[in-house]
């Protein structure tokens, strides 16, 4: 009895969920051992462990939009709750939520960038720089 093509694993398959988790953690979506990020927001040209090329992956403004979306949806209800229930001094309220928004944004931005690059890698999506044609 032979296995059909539908039951054989694809040698070129790139599973999405493990790639997203690895990218979110700042690791290479291909091997999970090498670093994906160079510095705070820079993407390495190649994985130092497996040599996977990331020069074609472009995150552009996607991570910033996702960060704004998540931080806004988390902090706006918290701000309303704090204003109505806790009734702090307005300066303290503004200062604490400003620090919270900045801290949460700085935490999430590189993670979303890594996850977006991992998504592009897993789905074989490349930016315009990959083939030099728009």
C-alpha positions as CSV (number, residue, x, y, z in Angstrom):
1,X,0.0,0.0,0.0
2,X,1.4,3.4,-1.0
3,X,0.6,6.7,0.5
4,X,-1.1,9.2,-1.8
5,X,0.2,12.7,-2.3
6,X,-2.5,14.1,0.1
7,X,-1.1,12.0,3.0
8,X,2.6,12.7,2.4
9,X,4.1,15.7,4.2
10,X,5.2,18.4,1.9
11,X,9.0,18.8,2.0
12,X,8.6,22.5,1.4
13,X,5.9,23.1,3.9
14,X,6.3,26.0,6.3
15,X,3.9,25.6,9.2
16,X,2.3,28.9,10.1
17,X,1.7,28.6,13.9
18,X,5.2,27.6,14.9
19,X,6.6,30.3,12.6
20,X,4.4,33.0,14.2
21,X,5.3,31.9,17.7
22,X,9.0,31.9,16.9
23,X,8.8,35.3,15.1
24,X,6.9,36.8,18.1
25,X,9.7,35.6,20.3
26,X,12.3,37.2,18.0
27,X,13.6,33.8,16.8
28,X,14.2,32.5,13.3
29,X,10.8,31.1,12.0
30,X,12.7,28.4,10.0
31,X,14.8,26.8,12.7
32,X,13.7,28.5,16.0
33,X,17.3,28.8,17.2
34,X,18.8,31.9,15.5
35,X,17.9,35.5,16.2
36,X,15.5,37.1,13.8
37,X,16.1,40.7,15.1
38,X,19.2,42.7,14.9
39,X,19.0,45.5,17.5
40,X,15.6,46.8,18.4
41,X,13.7,46.8,15.1
42,X,16.3,45.6,12.5
43,X,15.8,42.3,10.8
44,X,18.9,40.2,10.3
45,X,19.8,39.6,6.6
46,X,20.3,35.8,7.4
47,X,19.7,33.5,10.3
48,X,23.1,32.9,12.1
49,X,22.1,29.3,12.7
50,X,20.4,27.9,9.6
51,X,21.3,30.7,7.0
52,X,17.7,31.4,6.1
53,X,17.7,34.6,3.9
54,X,15.3,37.4,5.2
55,X,16.3,40.2,2.8
56,X,13.0,39.8,0.8
57,X,10.8,40.1,3.9
58,X,9.5,43.7,4.5
59,X,7.3,44.5,7.4
60,X,7.0,48.3,6.6
61,X,4.2,49.9,8.7
62,X,2.2,46.8,9.6
63,X,3.7,46.3,13.0
64,X,3.1,49.9,14.0
65,X,-0.5,49.7,12.9
66,X,-1.0,46.4,14.9
67,X,0.7,48.0,17.9
68,X,-1.5,51.1,17.8
69,X,-4.6,48.9,17.4
70,X,-3.8,46.6,20.4
71,X,-2.5,49.3,22.7
72,X,-5.5,51.5,22.0
73,X,-8.0,48.7,22.6
74,X,-6.4,47.8,25.9
75,X,-5.7,51.2,27.3
76,X,-8.8,53.1,26.3
77,X,-11.2,51.0,28.4
78,X,-8.7,50.9,31.2
79,X,-8.4,54.7,31.1
80,X,-12.2,55.0,31.2
81,X,-12.4,52.6,34.1
82,X,-9.7,54.4,36.1
83,X,-11.3,57.7,35.5
84,X,-14.8,56.6,36.6
85,X,-13.9,54.2,39.4
86,X,-10.6,55.4,40.9
87,X,-11.0,59.1,40.3
88,X,-7.3,60.0,40.5
89,X,-5.8,63.4,40.1
90,X,-5.9,64.2,36.3
91,X,-2.1,64.8,36.1
92,X,-1.4,61.4,37.8
93,X,-3.9,59.7,35.5
94,X,-2.4,61.2,32.4
95,X,1.1,60.5,33.5
96,X,0.5,56.9,34.4
97,X,-1.4,56.1,31.2
98,X,1.2,57.9,29.1
99,X,3.9,55.8,30.6
100,X,1.8,52.6,30.3
101,X,1.0,53.3,26.6
102,X,4.6,54.0,25.7
103,X,5.9,50.9,27.7
104,X,3.3,48.6,26.1
105,X,4.1,50.0,22.6
106,X,7.8,49.5,23.1
107,X,7.2,46.0,24.3
108,X,4.8,45.0,21.5
109,X,6.4,46.7,18.4
110,X,9.4,44.3,17.9
111,X,7.3,41.3,18.7
112,X,4.7,42.2,16.1
113,X,7.4,42.9,13.6
114,X,9.0,39.5,14.2
115,X,5.5,37.8,13.8
116,X,4.8,39.7,10.6
117,X,8.1,38.7,9.1
118,X,7.5,35.1,10.2
119,X,4.0,35.3,8.5
120,X,5.6,36.5,5.3
121,X,8.2,33.7,5.5
122,X,5.7,31.0,6.2
123,X,3.3,32.1,3.3
124,X,6.2,32.8,1.0
125,X,5.3,36.4,0.6
126,X,8.0,38.8,-0.4
127,X,8.2,42.6,-0.8
128,X,8.9,44.5,-4.0
129,X,12.6,44.3,-3.3
130,X,12.7,40.6,-3.9
131,X,12.3,40.6,-7.6
132,X,12.9,44.3,-8.3
133,X,9.5,44.6,-10.1
134,X,6.5,46.4,-8.7
